[in-house]
Structure formats: structure tokens, C-alpha cells
Amino acid sequence: MAKIKAAVIFGGTSREHKLSLASAAEVIRNIPEDKYEVICIGITRKGRWLCYPGDIDDIATGEWEQNPDNTSAIISPDPLHRGIILLENGEATIRRIDVVFPVLIGKNGADGTLQGLLNLSGIPYVGSGVLAASSCMDKSHIHMVMDDYDIETAPWKLFTQRELSDIDGKCREIADQLGYPLVVKPAKSGTSAGTTRADNYDELLTAVKIAFSNDNKVVVEKFVGGRKLEVAVFGSDAPFASPVGEIIRDFKEYDPNEVHQSSDDYITVPADIPSELSDKIRETAVEAYKAMSCKGLARVDFFLTDDGKLLLNKIGTAPGLRNNSVFPILMKKLGMPLDEIIDMLLEQAVENSERTY
């Protein structure tokens, strides 16, 4: 029986480039060799696409880019090709692909852009589609959809580029409505880059300018203290949630985008909370996942305030997939190791490829 040709796409032009490389190496190591033929497609920081034939370990270190056998590669948007076009020595050849596992994180990868290209190509792919990927990347969209579904988030306001002509007035208006302290974030960012806490007007003005240097619209939220809780959600038609985990170190110490940092040192599973609250958090995570039209996998973050209020913080449709990342740690508590998760994700992508609903 012929093996399934699975392309793993990694790297990219976002700030999360290094995390993508580390996750991709882990994903490739855990794809069953007896079932799949893996095609590695790396994207450099400058946006060049290369078909990489070398050692997996060199992906994690970034050395893959220097491999002399790399070949320029383009995913064809023409569904007749259903694969990649390889460009070598002035000649183009087509290599068919059965399924794609995107391991791009952040802008120009996990924000619906790659998903749109794959939709055009007709190639099945793992994870959420265009709408969910783009909406979950945009913090203002998450707030708006959660408001419609009565899932509580931190009090917030949107600051658009069109309003910059009266930046002083807008900042004072937001401060009057929300009160300090505030957290100012670029609306579309996969990391905390450009995110600043503001405890007074001068800090708010500076924070807004920093955030606008990273994006063309900004979300300002009321600062939320308390505990940070995490849930992994898996599946499409009948998604289910992992046990609840809790980040146990100070937020400033924990960087989920640091590839050499083990989340094992920063998360405890299950979280030390009552079972009724745990059930509520898991149910809310699945409800939010469905509301945003997610499929495949996602990581859902919550805050539990000091007065017991549960607030959804964000939904990540492209969570880190190293063995010591939060998503695999949470799923392992369900008895699902990373190799099983990856195999199931690829199977689901192929099985659902012809569905239009």
C-alpha cells in the first residue's frame, strides 16, 4: 500500500520562527514512518520557500537553510496540480501531496493566509480553516464573538488607526471607561511583543504608540490579575477538552515562545481547583472553540480572578507542539501521546477533505 504523502510546512516570517522550527522537528519525528512519506517545506525569515531533504535535527537548529540540496518550492494554487512545484536548474516539476501539516505560528501562517492558499490548492490540511485562524489571531474578533456567546472576557475597547488623529482624546476616553491598570495589545500578534501594561495616562499613551508600531489596530483591556489556566481542545465534529492546567510561575518568567524552556517547569496538571469549576472551564473552552469555528486543535487560555470570576483570555489555533509544550502536556493527561495526536490530526484532515460543511 502506497504511503500517504504528508508535507510539513515550517519556519515563516513571523516572530515565532524559532518556535515553529522546534515544533516542526518534533512533529516530523512523531509522524509514523510506516504510514506516511514526509516532505519538508521550510520558509525562511525572508519568506523564501524551500523543499528540504536533510536531517530533522537541523530543522530545530535553523541549519536546514544552508543545506545545498534545498530546492525552491511553491504550493500550486491550481487544484489540478494538488501539490508543490519544484524549481531547479530552470525546470519545473510537480510533486503531488496528499495532506499538509502546517506548523507555522503567528502572522503569515496561522492567521488564515496559508489556509487560504491551501483551500485554493485543494490539498487537505491539519487544523482550523481561514475564518477560525484569522479570527482567533485577531483579539478584537475573539472579544466580539465571545460577547455574542455570553462568554466573559476582560473589559475591553478597540483603538483603530483611523482614530490616531485624536490619540490623546481616545486614550482619555478609554481610561475613563475602563480605569487603570490597563493592558495594551496589538490586535493581531501571536506573541506578547508590543504588549504593555499602563498604570497612568502617560504610560497608556506610550503603550498605544508601541502597539500601533506592531499592528494597524489595538486592543486595550482592563488588567486582570489572578490565576492563569490552560485547556487543550481537540477534534472537529465532537471536540473535547483536556484536564485544566495552571501556569504556576509569574507571568513575566514564563515565555511560551522560548524554545529552550520546558513548560513542565511552569504548569501543573490538573490545576488545584474544585471539580465543578474544572468542568465549567472545559465546557466553556469547547463552546468557545465551536463559536470560533475551530477544528483540529487549539489551546484556550483563561484567567481566574481573585474574586472567582472566569474570563477567557485567548484561543491559539497553532499551539506549540514540542513534547514539553503546554498542548501536548495537557493532552498526555488524557492518555494521548504526541505521536497519536499527530497521526489522528493527519487522518482527520484527509477524511474530511471532501466536506463542504
C-alpha positions as CSV (number, residue, x, y, z in Angstrom):
1,M,0.0,0.0,0.0
2,A,1.4,3.4,-1.0
3,K,2.3,5.7,1.8
4,I,0.4,9.0,2.3
5,K,2.5,12.0,1.2
6,A,2.4,14.5,4.1
7,A,4.0,17.9,3.7
8,V,5.1,19.6,6.9
9,I,5.5,23.4,6.4
10,F,7.6,25.3,9.0
11,G,9.6,28.5,9.6
12,G,7.9,31.6,8.3
13,T,8.4,35.3,8.5
14,S,6.8,35.8,11.9
15,R,8.4,36.5,15.3
16,E,7.6,32.8,16.2
17,H,10.0,31.5,13.5
18,K,12.3,29.6,16.0
19,L,9.3,28.1,17.9
20,S,7.9,26.9,14.5
21,L,11.2,25.1,13.8
22,A,11.3,23.4,17.1
23,S,7.7,22.3,16.9
24,A,8.1,21.1,13.3
25,A,11.1,18.9,14.2
26,E,9.0,17.3,17.0
27,V,6.0,16.8,14.6
28,I,8.2,15.1,11.9
29,R,9.8,12.8,14.5
30,N,6.3,11.7,15.6
31,I,4.8,11.0,12.2
32,P,4.5,7.2,11.7
33,E,7.2,6.2,9.1
34,D,5.3,3.1,8.0
35,K,2.2,5.1,7.1
36,Y,3.5,8.5,5.8
37,E,6.1,9.8,3.4
38,V,7.1,13.2,4.8
39,I,8.0,16.2,2.6
40,C,9.6,19.0,4.5
41,I,8.9,22.6,3.2
42,G,10.7,25.3,5.1
43,I,10.1,29.1,4.8
44,T,13.0,31.4,5.6
45,R,12.6,34.5,7.7
46,K,12.7,36.5,4.4
47,G,9.9,34.4,3.0
48,R,11.7,32.0,0.6
49,W,10.1,28.6,0.3
50,L,12.4,25.6,0.1
51,C,11.9,21.8,-0.1
52,Y,14.3,20.5,2.5
53,P,15.7,16.9,2.1
54,G,18.1,16.8,5.1
55,D,18.3,15.8,8.7
56,I,15.4,16.6,11.1
57,D,17.8,17.8,13.8
58,D,19.0,20.6,11.5
59,I,15.4,22.0,11.3
60,A,15.3,22.7,15.0
61,T,18.7,24.5,15.0
62,G,17.9,26.5,11.9
63,E,20.8,25.0,9.9
64,W,18.4,23.5,7.4
65,E,18.5,26.7,5.4
66,Q,22.2,26.1,4.5
67,N,21.6,22.6,3.0
68,P,23.0,22.6,-0.6
69,D,20.3,20.2,-1.7
70,N,17.4,22.6,-0.9
71,T,15.1,23.2,-3.8
72,S,12.9,26.2,-4.4
73,A,9.3,25.1,-3.9
74,I,5.9,26.6,-4.4
75,I,2.5,25.3,-3.4
76,S,0.4,25.5,-6.6
77,P,-3.0,27.2,-6.1
78,D,-4.2,25.1,-9.1
79,P,-6.1,22.1,-7.8
80,L,-5.2,20.2,-11.0
81,H,-1.6,20.1,-9.6
82,R,-2.6,19.3,-6.0
83,G,0.9,19.6,-4.8
84,I,4.1,21.6,-4.9
85,I,6.0,23.0,-7.9
86,L,9.8,22.4,-7.6
87,L,12.0,24.8,-9.4
88,E,15.5,23.5,-10.2
89,N,18.1,24.4,-12.9
90,G,15.5,26.4,-14.8
91,E,13.0,23.5,-14.9
92,A,9.7,23.0,-13.0
93,T,8.4,19.6,-11.8
94,I,5.2,18.9,-9.8
95,R,5.2,16.7,-6.7
96,R,1.8,15.5,-5.5
97,I,0.9,15.9,-1.9
98,D,-2.0,14.2,0.0
99,V,-2.1,16.3,3.1
100,V,-0.3,19.3,4.7
101,F,0.6,19.7,8.3
102,P,1.2,23.5,8.8
103,V,3.5,24.2,11.7
104,L,3.6,28.0,11.1
105,I,2.9,30.2,14.0
106,G,1.9,33.8,14.1
107,K,1.4,36.2,11.1
108,N,1.5,35.0,7.5
109,G,1.0,31.4,8.6
110,A,-1.5,30.8,11.4
111,D,-3.7,33.8,10.5
112,G,-5.6,32.3,7.6
113,T,-3.1,33.3,4.9
114,L,-1.6,29.8,4.4
115,Q,-5.0,28.2,4.9
116,G,-6.5,30.3,2.0
117,L,-3.7,29.2,-0.3
118,L,-4.3,25.5,0.7
119,N,-8.0,25.9,0.1
120,L,-7.3,27.1,-3.4
121,S,-4.8,24.2,-4.0
122,G,-7.4,21.6,-3.0
123,I,-4.9,19.9,-0.6
124,P,-6.3,18.8,2.8
125,Y,-4.6,20.3,5.8
126,V,-4.5,20.0,9.5
127,G,-6.1,22.5,11.8
128,S,-8.6,25.4,11.5
129,G,-9.7,27.0,8.3
130,V,-9.4,30.6,7.1
131,L,-12.1,32.0,9.2
132,A,-11.1,30.5,12.5
133,A,-7.4,31.0,12.0
134,S,-7.8,34.7,11.1
135,S,-10.4,35.4,13.8
136,C,-8.5,33.8,16.6
137,M,-5.4,35.7,15.6
138,D,-7.4,39.0,16.0
139,K,-8.0,39.7,19.6
140,S,-10.8,42.1,18.8
141,H,-12.7,39.4,16.9
142,I,-12.4,37.0,19.8
143,H,-13.8,39.6,22.2
144,M,-16.7,40.3,19.8
145,V,-17.6,36.6,19.2
146,M,-17.3,35.8,22.9
147,D,-19.6,38.7,23.8
148,D,-22.2,37.3,21.4
149,Y,-22.0,33.9,23.1
150,D,-22.0,35.3,26.6
151,I,-18.6,34.0,27.4
152,E,-17.0,36.6,29.6
153,T,-13.7,38.3,28.7
154,A,-11.8,41.2,30.3
155,P,-13.5,44.6,29.7
156,W,-12.0,46.0,26.5
157,K,-12.0,48.7,23.9
158,L,-10.8,48.8,20.3
159,F,-8.5,51.6,19.1
160,T,-8.3,51.8,15.3
161,Q,-5.7,53.5,13.1
162,R,-8.4,56.0,11.9
163,E,-8.6,57.3,15.4
164,L,-4.9,58.1,15.7
165,S,-5.6,61.7,14.7
166,D,-7.1,62.2,18.2
167,I,-4.9,59.8,20.1
168,D,-5.0,62.0,23.3
169,G,-8.8,62.2,23.3
170,K,-9.2,58.4,22.6
171,C,-6.8,57.4,25.3
172,R,-8.6,59.6,27.9
173,E,-11.9,58.2,26.7
174,I,-10.7,54.6,27.1
175,A,-9.2,55.3,30.5
176,D,-12.4,56.9,31.8
177,Q,-14.4,53.9,30.6
178,L,-12.1,51.1,31.8
179,G,-10.0,52.6,34.6
180,Y,-6.4,51.7,35.4
181,P,-4.4,49.5,35.2
182,L,-4.8,48.6,31.6
183,V,-3.1,46.2,29.1
184,V,-2.5,47.4,25.6
185,K,-2.0,44.9,22.8
186,P,-1.6,44.8,19.0
187,A,-4.8,43.2,17.8
188,K,-3.1,40.7,15.6
189,S,0.0,39.2,17.1
190,G,1.0,35.6,18.1
191,T,3.3,36.7,20.9
192,S,3.4,39.3,23.7
193,A,5.5,41.6,21.5
194,G,4.1,45.1,21.6
195,T,2.0,44.3,24.7
196,T,2.4,46.8,27.6
197,R,0.8,47.5,30.9
198,A,-0.3,51.0,31.6
199,D,-0.9,52.4,35.1
200,N,-1.5,56.0,34.2
201,Y,-2.2,58.3,31.2
202,D,1.4,58.8,30.1
203,E,2.0,55.1,30.2
204,L,-1.2,54.5,28.2
205,L,-0.2,56.9,25.5
206,T,3.2,55.3,25.2
207,A,1.7,51.8,25.2
208,V,-0.7,52.7,22.4
209,K,2.1,54.0,20.2
210,I,4.2,50.9,20.8
211,A,1.2,48.6,20.0
212,F,0.5,50.6,16.8
213,S,4.1,50.1,15.7
214,N,3.2,46.3,15.6
215,D,-0.3,46.5,14.0
216,N,-2.9,48.8,12.5
217,K,-5.4,48.3,15.3
218,V,-5.0,48.0,19.0
219,V,-7.0,46.3,21.8
220,V,-7.0,47.9,25.3
221,E,-8.1,45.6,28.1
222,K,-8.7,46.1,31.8
223,F,-5.7,44.4,33.5
224,V,-6.8,41.1,35.0
225,G,-4.9,39.6,38.0
226,G,-5.4,36.1,39.4
227,R,-4.6,32.6,38.1
228,K,-3.8,31.6,34.6
229,L,-5.5,28.4,33.5
230,E,-5.0,26.4,30.3
231,V,-7.1,23.9,28.3
232,A,-6.3,21.9,25.2
233,V,-9.2,21.3,22.8
234,F,-9.0,18.5,20.2
235,G,-11.3,17.4,17.3
236,S,-13.7,18.6,14.7
237,D,-17.3,17.3,14.8
238,A,-17.2,16.4,18.5
239,P,-14.3,18.3,20.1
240,F,-13.3,17.6,23.6
241,A,-11.2,19.3,26.2
242,S,-8.2,18.1,28.2
243,P,-7.9,18.5,32.0
244,V,-7.3,22.0,33.2
245,G,-3.7,23.1,33.8
246,E,-2.4,26.1,35.6
247,I,0.7,28.2,34.9
248,I,2.4,28.2,38.3
249,R,5.2,30.8,37.8
250,D,5.0,34.5,37.5
251,F,3.7,35.6,34.0
252,K,6.9,37.6,33.3
253,E,9.1,34.5,33.9
254,Y,7.1,32.3,31.6
255,D,7.6,32.7,27.8
256,P,5.7,30.1,25.7
257,N,7.8,31.1,22.7
258,E,11.1,30.3,24.3
259,V,12.2,27.1,22.6
260,H,14.6,26.0,25.2
261,Q,12.2,26.5,28.1
262,S,10.2,23.5,29.3
263,S,6.5,24.1,30.1
264,D,6.8,21.2,32.6
265,D,8.5,23.7,34.9
266,Y,5.7,26.2,34.7
267,I,2.4,24.2,34.5
268,T,0.7,21.9,36.9
269,V,-1.9,19.4,35.7
270,P,-4.6,19.1,36.9
271,A,-5.0,22.6,38.3
272,D,-5.8,22.7,42.0
273,I,-9.4,23.9,41.6
274,P,-12.8,22.4,42.5
275,S,-14.2,19.7,40.1
276,E,-17.3,21.8,39.4
277,L,-15.1,24.7,38.3
278,S,-12.9,22.4,36.2
279,D,-16.0,21.1,34.4
280,K,-17.2,24.6,33.7
281,I,-13.8,25.7,32.3
282,R,-13.6,22.6,30.0
283,E,-17.2,23.2,28.8
284,T,-16.5,26.8,28.2
285,A,-13.3,26.0,26.2
286,V,-15.2,23.7,23.9
287,E,-18.1,26.2,23.5
288,A,-15.6,28.9,22.6
289,Y,-13.8,26.6,20.2
290,K,-17.0,25.9,18.4
291,A,-18.1,29.5,18.4
292,M,-14.8,30.5,16.6
293,S,-15.3,27.6,14.1
294,C,-12.1,25.9,15.2
295,K,-11.2,22.4,14.2
296,G,-8.3,20.0,14.7
297,L,-6.7,21.6,17.8
298,A,-6.4,24.7,19.8
299,R,-5.2,25.9,23.2
300,V,-7.7,28.0,25.2
301,D,-6.4,30.3,27.9
302,F,-8.4,31.6,30.9
303,F,-7.9,33.9,33.9
304,L,-9.5,33.1,37.2
305,T,-9.7,36.4,39.1
306,D,-9.2,36.7,42.8
307,D,-12.9,37.2,43.3
308,G,-13.7,33.9,41.4
309,K,-14.6,35.3,38.0
310,L,-13.7,33.2,35.0
311,L,-12.5,35.2,31.9
312,L,-11.5,33.8,28.6
313,N,-8.2,35.3,27.5
314,K,-7.3,33.9,24.1
315,I,-7.6,30.9,21.7
316,G,-4.5,29.7,19.9
317,T,-5.2,27.6,16.7
318,A,-1.5,26.8,16.3
319,P,-0.2,25.8,19.7
320,G,3.4,24.8,20.2
321,L,3.9,21.0,19.6
322,R,7.1,20.2,21.3
323,N,6.8,17.4,23.8
324,N,7.3,19.8,26.6
325,S,4.8,22.4,25.2
326,V,1.6,23.1,27.0
327,F,-0.7,21.5,24.5
328,P,1.0,18.1,24.4
329,I,1.4,18.1,28.2
330,L,-2.3,18.7,28.7
331,M,-3.3,16.0,26.1
332,K,-0.9,13.5,27.6
333,K,-3.1,13.6,30.7
334,L,-5.9,12.2,28.6
335,G,-3.6,9.3,27.6
336,M,-2.9,10.8,24.2
337,P,0.9,10.9,23.4
338,L,2.1,13.3,20.7
339,D,2.6,10.6,18.0
340,E,-1.0,9.5,18.4
341,I,-2.2,13.2,18.3
342,I,-0.3,13.9,15.1
343,D,-1.5,10.7,13.4
344,M,-5.1,11.5,14.3
345,L,-4.8,15.1,13.0
346,L,-3.5,13.9,9.7
347,E,-6.2,11.2,9.4
348,Q,-8.9,13.7,10.2
349,A,-7.6,16.2,7.6
350,V,-7.7,13.5,4.9
351,E,-11.0,12.1,5.8
352,N,-12.7,15.5,6.0
353,S,-11.1,16.9,2.8
354,E,-14.2,16.5,0.6
355,R,-16.6,18.0,3.1
356,T,-18.0,21.5,2.4
357,Y,-19.8,21.9,5.8
